[in-house]
Every structure is written in structure tokens, then in C-alpha cells.
Amino acid sequence: MFNKIKQYRDLRNQTKNLQNQLSQEIIEAQALSGRLKIKMDGNQKVQSVEVDPELLNSEKKKELEDGLKDLYDNAQHELQQVMMQKMRSGNINLPDISNLGL
């Protein structure tokens, strides 16, 4: 039983370490030809968003809504690509849960 507790504690520590590593990775994405921009860290926490003031016009509401959706999708895709490259290069190691019997 104490062995399992130690394994869970080790897993928790590995997970915190991974979160710290991911928080250091920042991606930038854009939509609507650069009129919308976002910076997001590897934990998917939004660091900043920039919106061209022209898009804040009520007549551009639909364009802004669609653009925000595309912006988020672009950021997610970019983040996935960066994380895959990091994992392939060995710069990010996922916690080993094989010995937990899950």
C-alpha cells in the first residue's frame, strides 16, 4: 500500500514538473489576416489577445465571432504541433503511469 502511495506521489510530482515545462512554452496564433492575435502557453492558458479596433464595430459582430473561433482553433493546432515536436525531440516527457495498474 505504501508503495502505491509513493507511486501516486511520484506521478503527481512528474505531472507538476510537466505543467511547469508546458507553462514555459508560448505560442502565437492569428486569424482574420492578423487582425486577431492570441498568445497561449503550453497549458492552454491564454496570455494575451489582441483585437483590431475595426472589428469592435457592431456591424462586424459576426466576423469577429467567426474570427475568434478560428483564432482559438489556430492556437490549438499550433500548440499541438509544438508539443508533438517537443515530445519527439525528448524535450517533454510524459509521466509514466504504467506501474499504477490503471
Secondary structure as a PSIPRED ss2 file (coil, helix, strand):
# PSIPRED VFORMAT (PSIPRED V4.0)

   1 M C   1.000  0.000  0.000
   2 F H   0.000  1.000  0.000
   3 N H   0.000  1.000  0.000
   4 K H   0.000  1.000  0.000
   5 I H   0.000  1.000  0.000
   6 K H   0.000  1.000  0.000
   7 Q H   0.000  1.000  0.000
   8 Y H   0.000  1.000  0.000
   9 R H   0.000  1.000  0.000
  10 D H   0.000  1.000  0.000
  11 L H   0.000  1.000  0.000
  12 R H   0.000  1.000  0.000
  13 N H   0.000  1.000  0.000
  14 Q H   0.000  1.000  0.000
  15 T H   0.000  1.000  0.000
  16 K H   0.000  1.000  0.000
  17 N H   0.000  1.000  0.000
  18 L H   0.000  1.000  0.000
  19 Q H   0.000  1.000  0.000
  20 N H   0.000  1.000  0.000
  21 Q H   0.000  1.000  0.000
  22 L H   0.000  1.000  0.000
  23 S H   0.000  1.000  0.000
  24 Q H   0.000  1.000  0.000
  25 E C   1.000  0.000  0.000
  26 I E   0.000  0.000  1.000
  27 I E   0.000  0.000  1.000
  28 E E   0.000  0.000  1.000
  29 A E   0.000  0.000  1.000
  30 Q E   0.000  0.000  1.000
  31 A E   0.000  0.000  1.000
  32 L C   1.000  0.000  0.000
  33 S C   1.000  0.000  0.000
  34 G C   1.000  0.000  0.000
  35 R C   1.000  0.000  0.000
  36 L E   0.000  0.000  1.000
  37 K E   0.000  0.000  1.000
  38 I E   0.000  0.000  1.000
  39 K E   0.000  0.000  1.000
  40 M E   0.000  0.000  1.000
  41 D E   0.000  0.000  1.000
  42 G C   1.000  0.000  0.000
  43 N C   1.000  0.000  0.000
  44 Q C   1.000  0.000  0.000
  45 K C   1.000  0.000  0.000
  46 V E   0.000  0.000  1.000
  47 Q E   0.000  0.000  1.000
  48 S E   0.000  0.000  1.000
  49 V E   0.000  0.000  1.000
  50 E E   0.000  0.000  1.000
  51 V E   0.000  0.000  1.000
  52 D C   1.000  0.000  0.000
  53 P H   0.000  1.000  0.000
  54 E H   0.000  1.000  0.000
  55 L H   0.000  1.000  0.000
  56 L H   0.000  1.000  0.000
  57 N C   1.000  0.000  0.000
  58 S H   0.000  1.000  0.000
  59 E H   0.000  1.000  0.000
  60 K H   0.000  1.000  0.000
  61 K H   0.000  1.000  0.000
  62 K H   0.000  1.000  0.000
  63 E H   0.000  1.000  0.000
  64 L H   0.000  1.000  0.000
  65 E H   0.000  1.000  0.000
  66 D H   0.000  1.000  0.000
  67 G H   0.000  1.000  0.000
  68 L H   0.000  1.000  0.000
  69 K H   0.000  1.000  0.000
  70 D H   0.000  1.000  0.000
  71 L H   0.000  1.000  0.000
  72 Y H   0.000  1.000  0.000
  73 D H   0.000  1.000  0.000
  74 N H   0.000  1.000  0.000
  75 A H   0.000  1.000  0.000
  76 Q H   0.000  1.000  0.000
  77 H H   0.000  1.000  0.000
  78 E H   0.000  1.000  0.000
  79 L H   0.000  1.000  0.000
  80 Q H   0.000  1.000  0.000
  81 Q H   0.000  1.000  0.000
  82 V H   0.000  1.000  0.000
  83 M H   0.000  1.000  0.000
  84 M H   0.000  1.000  0.000
  85 Q H   0.000  1.000  0.000
  86 K H   0.000  1.000  0.000
  87 M H   0.000  1.000  0.000
  88 R H   0.000  1.000  0.000
  89 S H   0.000  1.000  0.000
  90 G C   1.000  0.000  0.000
  91 N C   1.000  0.000  0.000
  92 I C   1.000  0.000  0.000
  93 N C   1.000  0.000  0.000
  94 L C   1.000  0.000  0.000
  95 P C   1.000  0.000  0.000
  96 D C   1.000  0.000  0.000
  97 I C   1.000  0.000  0.000
  98 S H   0.000  1.000  0.000
  99 N H   0.000  1.000  0.000
 100 L H   0.000  1.000  0.000
 101 G C   1.000  0.000  0.000
 102 L C   1.000  0.000  0.000
